Amino acid sequence: MIIDPIVFFIVAACFAFFVVFSLLRIGLGPTIGDRVVGLDTLNTLVVASMIVLGAAFDQVIFVDVAIIYALLSFVGTLYVAKYLEGGLE
């Protein structure tokens, strides 16, 4: 099944639109927790963008990199959550 390239452009435009809101949350978040959630949302959008790019260019390497990035992002979020809780001293 061949997907029209305009579909990938529309999806990329939507992701770019959502990235702007995520960056606003990171920059304007009144608490550290809000900024962490914004960063985690940004990481999720990057992973989704890599998967869409992999489908658009028919390259599996983008999906592999997205899986590694998602794993590192998850571990980073856990580390920040533990730090905010006061567990790392």
NORHUKA-V16836 format. One record per pair of residues at least 12 apart in sequence whose ideal C-beta (glycine too) atoms are under 6 Angstrom apart, sorted by the first residue. I is the first residue (numbers start at 1). J is the second residue. Records with the same first field share a line. If there is no record, write none. Layout:
I=J / J
//
This chain:
8=56
11=52
15=45 / 49
18=45
19=45
22=38 / 41 / 42
25=38
26=38 / 39
36=80
40=77
43=73
47=66 / 69 / 70
50=62 / 65 / 66
51=63 / 66
//
